Amino acid sequence: MKIHQLSIFLENKPGHLDAACKALSVAGISILTLSLADTQQFGILRLIVKDWEKAKSVLEAKGFVVNVTEMVATEIMDEPGGLQRILAVVDTAGLNIEYMYAFAYRRENAAVLLFRFDKPDDAIRALKKAGIGVLGKVDLFESSGEACRVSSSTGGVKEPHKQAIKDNPRERMEDDAFAKTTGVRLLTVEPGTAEAELRIEPRHLNGVGVVHGGVLFTLADFAFASASNAYGPSALAIDGHIQFHRSGLPGDMLTATARETSRSRTLGRYEVTVHNQLNELLSSFFGTAYIKA
């Protein structure tokens, strides 16, 4: 869940910033966001790019000194107190923020901030425990306008066009347009198991102010689809049902964990549990997937 940042040391002289940016431009590397700080003798250009290893090699070949730093990207609700909520978690955990800056785009109604913590792994654990969204590379680098290439494995969906299905199972599921519209994010996926998360917002609530059952089903189904498709061949749901144990509330961070209970050549059976940030069980989902040869 950590993001690689490049720090380039520049002399405080005309043309040095242009030279660094030109080198990246010629190499076809796009800068996604940046921060520039200066001292009396030199400046520090901090960059986030998709292919940081290539960018580092390009800059070093031009004679620049480049350091790699691990950053933590978080979602902050665009409302009064959004930033303070994160700072309170950081303070309670005894963590130190060395510096921070904003990412260049928004995720729906949330801003994205990049933090340099003294202990990034501890920071990620503390933020996730408090229900604050921590973003990975896929969340930051995905194209917001990219069309869906393959549907979730809910029953009755129309079979996607063969040319539209991505070979990489993880990319296939991260390309799920419906999951993107609801805010569901894939965390981990391995053959037979997967984990996905969703922060509950006002748009996810039903008429009595708790999480809509369809939202819980969608989150669980996405984890189910990811686990069943992780082997490579396409898997489509032929059955899925859910049990509700507890209501979800606005601001909750829900995590769905899917695990395979049995698998044959053509069928896979899965169980998915959905918990909130307090590890309280909200729902249990059971699904069967048909595995295409």
Phi, psi and omega in degrees: 000002179268150182250134179276127178247140174261131175247117183251128181268123184239138172293146179281068180222150179303138174096344184288320177295318179298320182296318180295314181293324179295321179299318178291320180298314180298327180277000179075027181256124181267135176275121182275323173198161183206164174217139181234120177240154182222154170239189183293325185258330184213164176244161176239116177263117180254128187232147167242124178227163179292308183257083186291329181293318177295316181298320179298315180297318180297314182292318180294326178295336178268005175093008179276147173271123186233129173248150178250130182232143177270126181246161176241124180257131182231153172272138177231121180299135182279077182202159179304131180090358181299311179292320182299327179299317179291317181297326179294319178296316180298317180295316180298324181280357179071031182261155180246132175266119180278321172193169180203157173201167186269147172283162190275001177218167180254155171251098182056243182259026180234142172273164179237124178244145176253129181242141167255108180260155174290332179228083186298322180295318177296322180296317180299316180297317182294318181293315181293323178297328179275003178082018180265131184292125175249124188263142174262185183298321182297318180299320183282323191263351181295148177279119185294337182262004184289134183284158178294139178253335178208143184278161171295163186272037174286148184297149173081005180285153178285136182297129180294155175296136186301323182290343184272348185277126179283146181290321181285120184300321180295314178298325179301314182283327178289347178270006182289107185295322182294319178299321179298319182293331179274343181098004179291136180233137177277127180263300180224151176207131174220161178307117178090357180209149180199158179222134179224158182222161180208128173272131183278125179242169180306327181291347180268001187267154174267191186291345180254012171087013176241172184298132178296139180301328179294331178291316178297320178297317181299315180297313181295319180296323179295318177296318177301312180298319181295316181294319184285334179270354188290344179286338182126297179297149179294140177232131182238140183290137171244353177200143175198129177216158190224149173241135180257131182247329185206151181277144172267153185234161178304136180092346178297146169252112184260140179235126177256129180240119181255140175220145181278132178259334175197156180205133173241192182294328185240348183228142173229137180244140189222150173239135181232131174248144178241119180242157172266185184292347177265008181065028176272135182282121179263321182203158175235131184239142178229130183219155175236132182244139173269125184264118180283138181291000000 
